[in-house]
Amino acid sequence: MSENIRLRGKYYYYDMMIDGIRYKGTTKTTDINLAEKIASTIKSDILRQKHDLPIVVKYNDKIFSEVWEEYMNSLTNSVCVNPV
């Protein structure tokens, strides 16, 4: 397995070979340290998929519909004591 990070234009790109398959693309960042972390995460995700392991998500990313539903529920559960 080989891995390479290169600056091409404005952004850094990753280029890696895993089990004879080439993976390449943009990291969409101008920071080399962040680009290395992104490439490492991509490599980890590829290896997890190859071995049928779940991809670990380390952040709580709610979609708009979930946030909207929470907001609407908070409105229906609130009580207006003195309407204007």
PyMOL Python script that loads the backbone (N, CA, C, O; Angstrom):
from pymol import cmd

cmd.read_pdbstr("""\
ATOM      1  N   MET A   1       0.845  -1.171   0.000  1.00  0.00           N
ATOM      2  CA  MET A   1       0.000   0.000   0.000  1.00  0.00           C
ATOM      3  C   MET A   1       0.894   1.239   0.000  1.00  0.00           C
ATOM      4  O   MET A   1       1.734   1.421   0.881  1.00  0.00           O
ATOM      5  N   SER A   2       0.696   2.061  -0.983  1.00  0.00           N
ATOM      6  CA  SER A   2       1.457   3.303  -1.033  1.00  0.00           C
ATOM      7  C   SER A   2       0.498   4.482  -1.029  1.00  0.00           C
ATOM      8  O   SER A   2      -0.647   4.372  -1.467  1.00  0.00           O
ATOM      9  N   GLU A   3       0.985   5.613  -0.528  1.00  0.00           N
ATOM     10  CA  GLU A   3       0.141   6.790  -0.388  1.00  0.00           C
ATOM     11  C   GLU A   3       0.964   8.022  -0.746  1.00  0.00           C
ATOM     12  O   GLU A   3       2.144   8.116  -0.409  1.00  0.00           O
ATOM     13  N   ASN A   4       0.325   8.959  -1.429  1.00  0.00           N
ATOM     14  CA  ASN A   4       1.019  10.156  -1.861  1.00  0.00           C
ATOM     15  C   ASN A   4       0.069  11.349  -1.768  1.00  0.00           C
ATOM     16  O   ASN A   4      -1.094  11.252  -2.161  1.00  0.00           O
ATOM     17  N   ILE A   5       0.564  12.474  -1.247  1.00  0.00           N
ATOM     18  CA  ILE A   5      -0.201  13.715  -1.171  1.00  0.00           C
ATOM     19  C   ILE A   5       0.545  14.755  -1.997  1.00  0.00           C
ATOM     20  O   ILE A   5       1.743  14.963  -1.805  1.00  0.00           O
ATOM     21  N   ARG A   6      -0.160  15.407  -2.915  1.00  0.00           N
ATOM     22  CA  ARG A   6       0.470  16.425  -3.764  1.00  0.00           C
ATOM     23  C   ARG A   6      -0.395  17.664  -3.862  1.00  0.00           C
ATOM     24  O   ARG A   6      -1.624  17.591  -3.858  1.00  0.00           O
ATOM     25  N   LEU A   7       0.277  18.808  -3.950  1.00  0.00           N
ATOM     26  CA  LEU A   7      -0.411  20.072  -4.175  1.00  0.00           C
ATOM     27  C   LEU A   7      -0.557  20.257  -5.681  1.00  0.00           C
ATOM     28  O   LEU A   7       0.433  20.324  -6.409  1.00  0.00           O
ATOM     29  N   ARG A   8      -1.806  20.339  -6.138  1.00  0.00           N
ATOM     30  CA  ARG A   8      -2.081  20.557  -7.562  1.00  0.00           C
ATOM     31  C   ARG A   8      -3.009  21.753  -7.652  1.00  0.00           C
ATOM     32  O   ARG A   8      -4.201  21.651  -7.361  1.00  0.00           O
ATOM     33  N   GLY A   9      -2.454  22.888  -8.056  1.00  0.00           N
ATOM     34  CA  GLY A   9      -3.252  24.101  -8.089  1.00  0.00           C
ATOM     35  C   GLY A   9      -3.462  24.596  -6.675  1.00  0.00           C
ATOM     36  O   GLY A   9      -2.501  24.801  -5.933  1.00  0.00           O
ATOM     37  N   LYS A  10      -4.709  24.789  -6.300  1.00  0.00           N
ATOM     38  CA  LYS A  10      -5.044  25.335  -4.984  1.00  0.00           C
ATOM     39  C   LYS A  10      -5.132  24.257  -3.900  1.00  0.00           C
ATOM     40  O   LYS A  10      -4.829  24.531  -2.739  1.00  0.00           O
ATOM     41  N   TYR A  11      -5.539  23.050  -4.258  1.00  0.00           N
ATOM     42  CA  TYR A  11      -5.834  22.007  -3.276  1.00  0.00           C
ATOM     43  C   TYR A  11      -4.838  20.852  -3.322  1.00  0.00           C
ATOM     44  O   TYR A  11      -4.151  20.635  -4.320  1.00  0.00           O
ATOM     45  N   TYR A  12      -4.783  20.121  -2.213  1.00  0.00           N
ATOM     46  CA  TYR A  12      -3.984  18.901  -2.142  1.00  0.00           C
ATOM     47  C   TYR A  12      -4.815  17.720  -2.635  1.00  0.00           C
ATOM     48  O   TYR A  12      -6.021  17.642  -2.403  1.00  0.00           O
ATOM     49  N   TYR A  13      -4.139  16.812  -3.317  1.00  0.00           N
ATOM     50  CA  TYR A  13      -4.767  15.607  -3.857  1.00  0.00           C
ATOM     51  C   TYR A  13      -4.084  14.384  -3.266  1.00  0.00           C
ATOM     52  O   TYR A  13      -2.885  14.402  -2.987  1.00  0.00           O
ATOM     53  N   TYR A  14      -4.856  13.323  -3.078  1.00  0.00           N
ATOM     54  CA  TYR A  14      -4.288  12.060  -2.609  1.00  0.00           C
ATOM     55  C   TYR A  14      -4.209  11.102  -3.786  1.00  0.00           C
ATOM     56  O   TYR A  14      -5.004  11.182  -4.723  1.00  0.00           O
ATOM     57  N   ASP A  15      -3.254  10.207  -3.728  1.00  0.00           N
ATOM     58  CA  ASP A  15      -3.066   9.175  -4.746  1.00  0.00           C
ATOM     59  C   ASP A  15      -2.512   7.958  -4.014  1.00  0.00           C
ATOM     60  O   ASP A  15      -1.382   7.983  -3.526  1.00  0.00           O
ATOM     61  N   MET A  16      -3.304   6.898  -3.938  1.00  0.00           N
ATOM     62  CA  MET A  16      -2.868   5.717  -3.193  1.00  0.00           C
ATOM     63  C   MET A  16      -3.204   4.438  -3.948  1.00  0.00           C
ATOM     64  O   MET A  16      -4.136   4.392  -4.751  1.00  0.00           O
ATOM     65  N   MET A  17      -2.427   3.413  -3.669  1.00  0.00           N
ATOM     66  CA  MET A  17      -2.623   2.109  -4.278  1.00  0.00           C
ATOM     67  C   MET A  17      -2.866   1.109  -3.151  1.00  0.00           C
ATOM     68  O   MET A  17      -2.037   0.950  -2.255  1.00  0.00           O
ATOM     69  N   ILE A  18      -4.018   0.436  -3.209  1.00  0.00           N
ATOM     70  CA  ILE A  18      -4.362  -0.566  -2.203  1.00  0.00           C
ATOM     71  C   ILE A  18      -4.732  -1.851  -2.929  1.00  0.00           C
ATOM     72  O   ILE A  18      -5.696  -1.888  -3.694  1.00  0.00           O
ATOM     73  N   ASP A  19      -3.959  -2.902  -2.684  1.00  0.00           N
ATOM     74  CA  ASP A  19      -4.172  -4.209  -3.315  1.00  0.00           C
ATOM     75  C   ASP A  19      -4.291  -4.105  -4.831  1.00  0.00           C
ATOM     76  O   ASP A  19      -5.148  -4.746  -5.439  1.00  0.00           O
ATOM     77  N   GLY A  20      -3.429  -3.295  -5.436  1.00  0.00           N
ATOM     78  CA  GLY A  20      -3.393  -3.168  -6.889  1.00  0.00           C
ATOM     79  C   GLY A  20      -4.441  -2.250  -7.487  1.00  0.00           C
ATOM     80  O   GLY A  20      -4.510  -2.114  -8.708  1.00  0.00           O
ATOM     81  N   ILE A  21      -5.253  -1.620  -6.662  1.00  0.00           N
ATOM     82  CA  ILE A  21      -6.277  -0.687  -7.148  1.00  0.00           C
ATOM     83  C   ILE A  21      -5.848   0.722  -6.772  1.00  0.00           C
ATOM     84  O   ILE A  21      -5.489   0.992  -5.626  1.00  0.00           O
ATOM     85  N   ARG A  22      -5.889   1.622  -7.759  1.00  0.00           N
ATOM     86  CA  ARG A  22      -5.472   3.002  -7.536  1.00  0.00           C
ATOM     87  C   ARG A  22      -6.670   3.855  -7.137  1.00  0.00           C
ATOM     88  O   ARG A  22      -7.720   3.810  -7.778  1.00  0.00           O
ATOM     89  N   TYR A  23      -6.500   4.627  -6.076  1.00  0.00           N
ATOM     90  CA  TYR A  23      -7.514   5.563  -5.604  1.00  0.00           C
ATOM     91  C   TYR A  23      -6.891   6.948  -5.621  1.00  0.00           C
ATOM     92  O   TYR A  23      -5.808   7.153  -5.073  1.00  0.00           O
ATOM     93  N   LYS A  24      -7.571   7.895  -6.247  1.00  0.00           N
ATOM     94  CA  LYS A  24      -7.049   9.257  -6.271  1.00  0.00           C
ATOM     95  C   LYS A  24      -8.196  10.248  -6.293  1.00  0.00           C
ATOM     96  O   LYS A  24      -9.290   9.953  -6.776  1.00  0.00           O
ATOM     97  N   GLY A  25      -7.924  11.433  -5.758  1.00  0.00           N
ATOM     98  CA  GLY A  25      -8.947  12.468  -5.723  1.00  0.00           C
ATOM     99  C   GLY A  25      -8.475  13.663  -4.923  1.00  0.00           C
ATOM    100  O   GLY A  25      -7.351  13.692  -4.421  1.00  0.00           O
ATOM    101  N   THR A  26      -9.341  14.638  -4.812  1.00  0.00           N
ATOM    102  CA  THR A  26      -9.002  15.854  -4.089  1.00  0.00           C
ATOM    103  C   THR A  26      -9.374  15.740  -2.616  1.00  0.00           C
ATOM    104  O   THR A  26     -10.341  15.072  -2.252  1.00  0.00           O
ATOM    105  N   THR A  27      -8.586  16.407  -1.779  1.00  0.00           N
ATOM    106  CA  THR A  27      -8.922  16.506  -0.363  1.00  0.00           C
ATOM    107  C   THR A  27      -9.719  17.779  -0.098  1.00  0.00           C
ATOM    108  O   THR A  27     -10.253  17.961   0.996  1.00  0.00           O
ATOM    109  N   LYS A  28      -9.801  18.651  -1.086  1.00  0.00           N
ATOM    110  CA  LYS A  28     -10.520  19.929  -1.002  1.00  0.00           C
ATOM    111  C   LYS A  28     -10.024  20.792   0.156  1.00  0.00           C
ATOM    112  O   LYS A  28     -10.808  21.477   0.814  1.00  0.00           O
ATOM    113  N   THR A  29      -8.710  20.751   0.398  1.00  0.00           N
ATOM    114  CA  THR A  29      -8.115  21.596   1.427  1.00  0.00           C
ATOM    115  C   THR A  29      -6.776  22.142   0.953  1.00  0.00           C
ATOM    116  O   THR A  29      -6.106  21.542   0.112  1.00  0.00           O
ATOM    117  N   THR A  30      -6.400  23.288   1.507  1.00  0.00           N
ATOM    118  CA  THR A  30      -5.116  23.905   1.182  1.00  0.00           C
ATOM    119  C   THR A  30      -4.097  23.676   2.296  1.00  0.00           C
ATOM    120  O   THR A  30      -2.963  24.144   2.201  1.00  0.00           O
ATOM    121  N   ASP A  31      -4.486  22.967   3.341  1.00  0.00           N
ATOM    122  CA  ASP A  31      -3.624  22.692   4.494  1.00  0.00           C
ATOM    123  C   ASP A  31      -3.059  21.273   4.381  1.00  0.00           C
ATOM    124  O   ASP A  31      -3.817  20.306   4.312  1.00  0.00           O
ATOM    125  N   ILE A  32      -1.735  21.150   4.363  1.00  0.00           N
ATOM    126  CA  ILE A  32      -1.093  19.848   4.180  1.00  0.00           C
ATOM    127  C   ILE A  32      -1.407  18.893   5.333  1.00  0.00           C
ATOM    128  O   ILE A  32      -1.621  17.703   5.104  1.00  0.00           O
ATOM    129  N   ASN A  33      -1.437  19.398   6.562  1.00  0.00           N
ATOM    130  CA  ASN A  33      -1.726  18.523   7.709  1.00  0.00           C
ATOM    131  C   ASN A  33      -3.140  17.965   7.639  1.00  0.00           C
ATOM    132  O   ASN A  33      -3.358  16.781   7.898  1.00  0.00           O
ATOM    133  N   LEU A  34      -4.095  18.811   7.290  1.00  0.00           N
ATOM    134  CA  LEU A  34      -5.474  18.355   7.143  1.00  0.00           C
ATOM    135  C   LEU A  34      -5.596  17.391   5.965  1.00  0.00           C
ATOM    136  O   LEU A  34      -6.336  16.410   6.041  1.00  0.00           O
ATOM    137  N   ALA A  35      -4.877  17.662   4.878  1.00  0.00           N
ATOM    138  CA  ALA A  35      -4.901  16.779   3.708  1.00  0.00           C
ATOM    139  C   ALA A  35      -4.401  15.383   4.071  1.00  0.00           C
ATOM    140  O   ALA A  35      -4.954  14.384   3.611  1.00  0.00           O
ATOM    141  N   GLU A  36      -3.355  15.313   4.896  1.00  0.00           N
ATOM    142  CA  GLU A  36      -2.833  14.012   5.323  1.00  0.00           C
ATOM    143  C   GLU A  36      -3.852  13.260   6.180  1.00  0.00           C
ATOM    144  O   GLU A  36      -3.995  12.044   6.055  1.00  0.00           O
ATOM    145  N   LYS A  37      -4.558  13.983   7.050  1.00  0.00           N
ATOM    146  CA  LYS A  37      -5.588  13.352   7.875  1.00  0.00           C
ATOM    147  C   LYS A  37      -6.752  12.856   7.018  1.00  0.00           C
ATOM    148  O   LYS A  37      -7.283  11.771   7.254  1.00  0.00           O
ATOM    149  N   ILE A  38      -7.143  13.653   6.026  1.00  0.00           N
ATOM    150  CA  ILE A  38      -8.237  13.262   5.131  1.00  0.00           C
ATOM    151  C   ILE A  38      -7.848  12.018   4.342  1.00  0.00           C
ATOM    152  O   ILE A  38      -8.637  11.081   4.222  1.00  0.00           O
ATOM    153  N   ALA A  39      -6.625  12.013   3.803  1.00  0.00           N
ATOM    154  CA  ALA A  39      -6.156  10.857   3.033  1.00  0.00           C
ATOM    155  C   ALA A  39      -6.102   9.608   3.909  1.00  0.00           C
ATOM    156  O   ALA A  39      -6.447   8.514   3.462  1.00  0.00           O
ATOM    157  N   SER A  40      -5.674   9.773   5.144  1.00  0.00           N
ATOM    158  CA  SER A  40      -5.627   8.645   6.071  1.00  0.00           C
ATOM    159  C   SER A  40      -7.029   8.113   6.364  1.00  0.00           C
ATOM    160  O   SER A  40      -7.232   6.901   6.447  1.00  0.00           O
ATOM    161  N   THR A  41      -7.990   9.013   6.520  1.00  0.00           N
ATOM    162  CA  THR A  41      -9.379   8.610   6.765  1.00  0.00           C
ATOM    163  C   THR A  41      -9.956   7.885   5.556  1.00  0.00           C
ATOM    164  O   THR A  41     -10.652   6.881   5.707  1.00  0.00           O
ATOM    165  N   ILE A  42      -9.671   8.387   4.362  1.00  0.00           N
ATOM    166  CA  ILE A  42     -10.146   7.742   3.130  1.00  0.00           C
ATOM    167  C   ILE A  42      -9.557   6.340   3.020  1.00  0.00           C
ATOM    168  O   ILE A  42     -10.260   5.386   2.687  1.00  0.00           O
ATOM    169  N   LYS A  43      -8.270   6.225   3.302  1.00  0.00           N
ATOM    170  CA  LYS A  43      -7.604   4.925   3.253  1.00  0.00           C
ATOM    171  C   LYS A  43      -8.241   3.960   4.258  1.00  0.00           C
ATOM    172  O   LYS A  43      -8.491   2.797   3.941  1.00  0.00           O
ATOM    173  N   SER A  44      -8.495   4.451   5.454  1.00  0.00           N
ATOM    174  CA  SER A  44      -9.134   3.636   6.489  1.00  0.00           C
ATOM    175  C   SER A  44     -10.519   3.176   6.049  1.00  0.00           C
ATOM    176  O   SER A  44     -10.878   2.014   6.238  1.00  0.00           O
ATOM    177  N   ASP A  45     -11.300   4.085   5.462  1.00  0.00           N
ATOM    178  CA  ASP A  45     -12.644   3.738   4.987  1.00  0.00           C
ATOM    179  C   ASP A  45     -12.591   2.680   3.886  1.00  0.00           C
ATOM    180  O   ASP A  45     -13.410   1.762   3.865  1.00  0.00           O
ATOM    181  N   ILE A  46     -11.632   2.808   2.974  1.00  0.00           N
ATOM    182  CA  ILE A  46     -11.486   1.833   1.886  1.00  0.00           C
ATOM    183  C   ILE A  46     -11.160   0.451   2.458  1.00  0.00           C
ATOM    184  O   ILE A  46     -11.749  -0.551   2.052  1.00  0.00           O
ATOM    185  N   LEU A  47     -10.224   0.408   3.397  1.00  0.00           N
ATOM    186  CA  LEU A  47      -9.845  -0.875   4.001  1.00  0.00           C
ATOM    187  C   LEU A  47     -10.990  -1.480   4.803  1.00  0.00           C
ATOM    188  O   LEU A  47     -11.178  -2.697   4.798  1.00  0.00           O
ATOM    189  N   ARG A  48     -11.754  -0.640   5.490  1.00  0.00           N
ATOM    190  CA  ARG A  48     -12.910  -1.148   6.242  1.00  0.00           C
ATOM    191  C   ARG A  48     -13.943  -1.757   5.288  1.00  0.00           C
ATOM    192  O   ARG A  48     -14.514  -2.807   5.581  1.00  0.00           O
ATOM    193  N   GLN A  49     -14.184  -1.103   4.153  1.00  0.00           N
ATOM    194  CA  GLN A  49     -15.146  -1.630   3.181  1.00  0.00           C
ATOM    195  C   GLN A  49     -14.656  -2.942   2.586  1.00  0.00           C
ATOM    196  O   GLN A  49     -15.449  -3.855   2.359  1.00  0.00           O
ATOM    197  N   LYS A  50     -13.342  -3.043   2.330  1.00  0.00           N
ATOM    198  CA  LYS A  50     -12.791  -4.271   1.764  1.00  0.00           C
ATOM    199  C   LYS A  50     -13.002  -5.465   2.688  1.00  0.00           C
ATOM    200  O   LYS A  50     -13.180  -6.590   2.222  1.00  0.00           O
ATOM    201  N   HIS A  51     -12.982  -5.222   3.990  1.00  0.00           N
ATOM    202  CA  HIS A  51     -13.092  -6.303   4.964  1.00  0.00           C
ATOM    203  C   HIS A  51     -14.457  -6.341   5.645  1.00  0.00           C
ATOM    204  O   HIS A  51     -14.612  -6.923   6.719  1.00  0.00           O
ATOM    205  N   ASP A  52     -15.440  -5.715   5.006  1.00  0.00           N
ATOM    206  CA  ASP A  52     -16.826  -5.707   5.499  1.00  0.00           C
ATOM    207  C   ASP A  52     -16.949  -5.228   6.947  1.00  0.00           C
ATOM    208  O   ASP A  52     -17.718  -5.783   7.732  1.00  0.00           O
ATOM    209  N   LEU A  53     -16.192  -4.205   7.285  1.00  0.00           N
ATOM    210  CA  LEU A  53     -16.289  -3.589   8.606  1.00  0.00           C
ATOM    211  C   LEU A  53     -17.064  -2.283   8.485  1.00  0.00           C
ATOM    212  O   LEU A  53     -17.018  -1.638   7.437  1.00  0.00           O
ATOM    213  N   PRO A  54     -17.770  -1.883   9.527  1.00  0.00           N
ATOM    214  CA  PRO A  54     -18.527  -0.626   9.440  1.00  0.00           C
ATOM    215  C   PRO A  54     -17.592   0.580   9.400  1.00  0.00           C
ATOM    216  O   PRO A  54     -16.520   0.574  10.004  1.00  0.00           O
ATOM    217  N   ILE A  55     -18.016   1.599   8.686  1.00  0.00           N
ATOM    218  CA  ILE A  55     -17.273   2.856   8.652  1.00  0.00           C
ATOM    219  C   ILE A  55     -17.653   3.640   9.896  1.00  0.00           C
ATOM    220  O   ILE A  55     -18.834   3.854  10.168  1.00  0.00           O
ATOM    221  N   VAL A  56     -16.661   4.063  10.641  1.00  0.00           N
ATOM    222  CA  VAL A  56     -16.888   4.773  11.894  1.00  0.00           C
ATOM    223  C   VAL A  56     -17.118   6.252  11.599  1.00  0.00           C
ATOM    224  O   VAL A  56     -16.303   6.903  10.945  1.00  0.00           O
ATOM    225  N   VAL A  57     -18.235   6.765  12.089  1.00  0.00           N
ATOM    226  CA  VAL A  57     -18.537   8.185  11.939  1.00  0.00           C
ATOM    227  C   VAL A  57     -18.300   8.827  13.293  1.00  0.00           C
ATOM    228  O   VAL A  57     -18.913   8.433  14.286  1.00  0.00           O
ATOM    229  N   LYS A  58     -17.406   9.823  13.340  1.00  0.00           N
ATOM    230  CA  LYS A  58     -17.023  10.424  14.610  1.00  0.00           C
ATOM    231  C   LYS A  58     -17.714  11.754  14.872  1.00  0.00           C
ATOM    232  O   LYS A  58     -17.318  12.479  15.785  1.00  0.00           O
ATOM    233  N   TYR A  59     -18.708  12.082  14.113  1.00  0.00           N
ATOM    234  CA  TYR A  59     -19.380  13.358  14.308  1.00  0.00           C
ATOM    235  C   TYR A  59     -20.881  13.146  14.298  1.00  0.00           C
ATOM    236  O   TYR A  59     -21.377  12.143  13.786  1.00  0.00           O
ATOM    237  N   ASN A  60     -21.586  14.085  14.860  1.00  0.00           N
ATOM    238  CA  ASN A  60     -23.040  14.026  14.905  1.00  0.00           C
ATOM    239  C   ASN A  60     -23.566  15.009  13.871  1.00  0.00           C
ATOM    240  O   ASN A  60     -23.669  16.205  14.143  1.00  0.00           O
ATOM    241  N   ASP A  61     -23.891  14.521  12.719  1.00  0.00           N
ATOM    242  CA  ASP A  61     -24.323  15.371  11.618  1.00  0.00           C
ATOM    243  C   ASP A  61     -25.805  15.136  11.370  1.00  0.00           C
ATOM    244  O   ASP A  61     -26.199  14.127  10.784  1.00  0.00           O
ATOM    245  N   LYS A  62     -26.614  16.075  11.823  1.00  0.00           N
ATOM    246  CA  LYS A  62     -28.050  15.957  11.619  1.00  0.00           C
ATOM    247  C   LYS A  62     -28.424  16.579  10.283  1.00  0.00           C
ATOM    248  O   LYS A  62     -27.863  17.594   9.871  1.00  0.00           O
ATOM    249  N   ILE A  63     -29.370  15.959   9.625  1.00  0.00           N
ATOM    250  CA  ILE A  63     -29.864  16.541   8.392  1.00  0.00           C
ATOM    251  C   ILE A  63     -30.950  17.553   8.729  1.00  0.00           C
ATOM    252  O   ILE A  63     -31.520  17.528   9.820  1.00  0.00           O
ATOM    253  N   PHE A  64     -31.227  18.430   7.794  1.00  0.00           N
ATOM    254  CA  PHE A  64     -32.155  19.528   8.035  1.00  0.00           C
ATOM    255  C   PHE A  64     -33.512  19.038   8.518  1.00  0.00           C
ATOM    256  O   PHE A  64     -34.097  19.635   9.421  1.00  0.00           O
ATOM    257  N   SER A  65     -34.017  17.967   7.935  1.00  0.00           N
ATOM    258  CA  SER A  65     -35.349  17.489   8.315  1.00  0.00           C
ATOM    259  C   SER A  65     -35.404  17.079   9.790  1.00  0.00           C
ATOM    260  O   SER A  65     -36.428  17.275  10.446  1.00  0.00           O
ATOM    261  N   GLU A  66     -34.309  16.510  10.318  1.00  0.00           N
ATOM    262  CA  GLU A  66     -34.276  16.146  11.734  1.00  0.00           C
ATOM    263  C   GLU A  66     -34.297  17.380  12.627  1.00  0.00           C
ATOM    264  O   GLU A  66     -35.004  17.410  13.635  1.00  0.00           O
ATOM    265  N   VAL A  67     -33.528  18.394  12.260  1.00  0.00           N
ATOM    266  CA  VAL A  67     -33.491  19.631  13.038  1.00  0.00           C
ATOM    267  C   VAL A  67     -34.845  20.322  12.979  1.00  0.00           C
ATOM    268  O   VAL A  67     -35.336  20.825  13.990  1.00  0.00           O
ATOM    269  N   TRP A  68     -35.447  20.346  11.795  1.00  0.00           N
ATOM    270  CA  TRP A  68     -36.760  20.975  11.628  1.00  0.00           C
ATOM    271  C   TRP A  68     -37.816  20.264  12.482  1.00  0.00           C
ATOM    272  O   TRP A  68     -38.650  20.914  13.112  1.00  0.00           O
ATOM    273  N   GLU A  69     -37.775  18.948  12.499  1.00  0.00           N
ATOM    274  CA  GLU A  69     -38.741  18.189  13.290  1.00  0.00           C
ATOM    275  C   GLU A  69     -38.580  18.485  14.783  1.00  0.00           C
ATOM    276  O   GLU A  69     -39.573  18.642  15.494  1.00  0.00           O
ATOM    277  N   GLU A  70     -37.340  18.562  15.259  1.00  0.00           N
ATOM    278  CA  GLU A  70     -37.100  18.914  16.659  1.00  0.00           C
ATOM    279  C   GLU A  70     -37.639  20.308  16.970  1.00  0.00           C
ATOM    280  O   GLU A  70     -38.246  20.526  18.019  1.00  0.00           O
ATOM    281  N   TYR A  71     -37.418  21.238  16.063  1.00  0.00           N
ATOM    282  CA  TYR A  71     -37.901  22.607  16.251  1.00  0.00           C
ATOM    283  C   TYR A  71     -39.426  22.642  16.311  1.00  0.00           C
ATOM    284  O   TYR A  71     -39.999  23.285  17.191  1.00  0.00           O
ATOM    285  N   MET A  72     -40.078  21.961  15.386  1.00  0.00           N
ATOM    286  CA  MET A  72     -41.542  21.952  15.361  1.00  0.00           C
ATOM    287  C   MET A  72     -42.102  21.282  16.619  1.00  0.00           C
ATOM    288  O   MET A  72     -43.110  21.732  17.164  1.00  0.00           O
ATOM    289  N   ASN A  73     -41.459  20.221  17.075  1.00  0.00           N
ATOM    290  CA  ASN A  73     -41.895  19.568  18.311  1.00  0.00           C
ATOM    291  C   ASN A  73     -41.744  20.493  19.513  1.00  0.00           C
ATOM    292  O   ASN A  73     -42.581  20.489  20.416  1.00  0.00           O
ATOM    293  N   SER A  74     -40.684  21.281  19.522  1.00  0.00           N
ATOM    294  CA  SER A  74     -40.499  22.208  20.637  1.00  0.00           C
ATOM    295  C   SER A  74     -41.582  23.281  20.629  1.00  0.00           C
ATOM    296  O   SER A  74     -41.982  23.755  21.692  1.00  0.00           O
ATOM    297  N   LEU A  75     -42.063  23.671  19.451  1.00  0.00           N
ATOM    298  CA  LEU A  75     -43.131  24.670  19.365  1.00  0.00           C
ATOM    299  C   LEU A  75     -44.465  24.096  19.817  1.00  0.00           C
ATOM    300  O   LEU A  75     -45.231  24.773  20.503  1.00  0.00           O
ATOM    301  N   THR A  76     -44.746  22.867  19.445  1.00  0.00           N
ATOM    302  CA  THR A  76     -46.031  22.269  19.814  1.00  0.00           C
ATOM    303  C   THR A  76     -46.074  21.923  21.296  1.00  0.00           C
ATOM    304  O   THR A  76     -47.152  21.853  21.886  1.00  0.00           O
ATOM    305  N   ASN A  77     -44.907  21.706  21.901  1.00  0.00           N
ATOM    306  CA  ASN A  77     -44.858  21.380  23.324  1.00  0.00           C
ATOM    307  C   ASN A  77     -44.812  22.619  24.215  1.00  0.00           C
ATOM    308  O   ASN A  77     -44.983  22.518  25.430  1.00  0.00           O
ATOM    309  N   SER A  78     -44.584  23.777  23.622  1.00  0.00           N
ATOM    310  CA  SER A  78     -44.530  24.995  24.433  1.00  0.00           C
ATOM    311  C   SER A  78     -45.941  25.537  24.647  1.00  0.00           C
ATOM    312  O   SER A  78     -46.820  25.377  23.800  1.00  0.00           O
ATOM    313  N   VAL A  79     -46.132  26.168  25.773  1.00  0.00           N
ATOM    314  CA  VAL A  79     -47.444  26.711  26.130  1.00  0.00           C
ATOM    315  C   VAL A  79     -47.323  28.225  26.229  1.00  0.00           C
ATOM    316  O   VAL A  79     -46.421  28.744  26.886  1.00  0.00           O
ATOM    317  N   CYS A  80     -48.226  28.917  25.581  1.00  0.00           N
ATOM    318  CA  CYS A  80     -48.234  30.374  25.623  1.00  0.00           C
ATOM    319  C   CYS A  80     -49.188  30.801  26.741  1.00  0.00           C
ATOM    320  O   CYS A  80     -50.397  30.587  26.645  1.00  0.00           O
ATOM    321  N   VAL A  81     -48.647  31.401  27.795  1.00  0.00           N
ATOM    322  CA  VAL A  81     -49.453  31.783  28.950  1.00  0.00           C
ATOM    323  C   VAL A  81     -50.182  33.099  28.707  1.00  0.00           C
ATOM    324  O   VAL A  81     -51.357  33.224  29.051  1.00  0.00           O
ATOM    325  N   ASN A  82     -49.508  34.073  28.125  1.00  0.00           N
ATOM    326  CA  ASN A  82     -50.087  35.395  27.932  1.00  0.00           C
ATOM    327  C   ASN A  82     -49.957  35.799  26.465  1.00  0.00           C
ATOM    328  O   ASN A  82     -48.970  36.440  26.105  1.00  0.00           O
ATOM    329  N   PRO A  83     -50.907  35.452  25.612  1.00  0.00           N
ATOM    330  CA  PRO A  83     -50.791  35.798  24.198  1.00  0.00           C
ATOM    331  C   PRO A  83     -50.869  37.307  24.000  1.00  0.00           C
ATOM    332  O   PRO A  83     -51.596  38.003  24.709  1.00  0.00           O
ATOM    333  N   VAL A  84     -50.136  37.781  23.061  1.00  0.00           N
ATOM    334  CA  VAL A  84     -50.106  39.224  22.780  1.00  0.00           C
ATOM    335  C   VAL A  84     -51.122  39.587  21.735  1.00  0.00           C
ATOM    336  O   VAL A  84     -51.242  40.756  21.370  1.00  0.00           O
TER     337      VAL A  84
END
""", "prot")
cmd.dss("prot")
cmd.show_as("cartoon", "prot")
cmd.util.cbc("prot")
cmd.orient("prot")
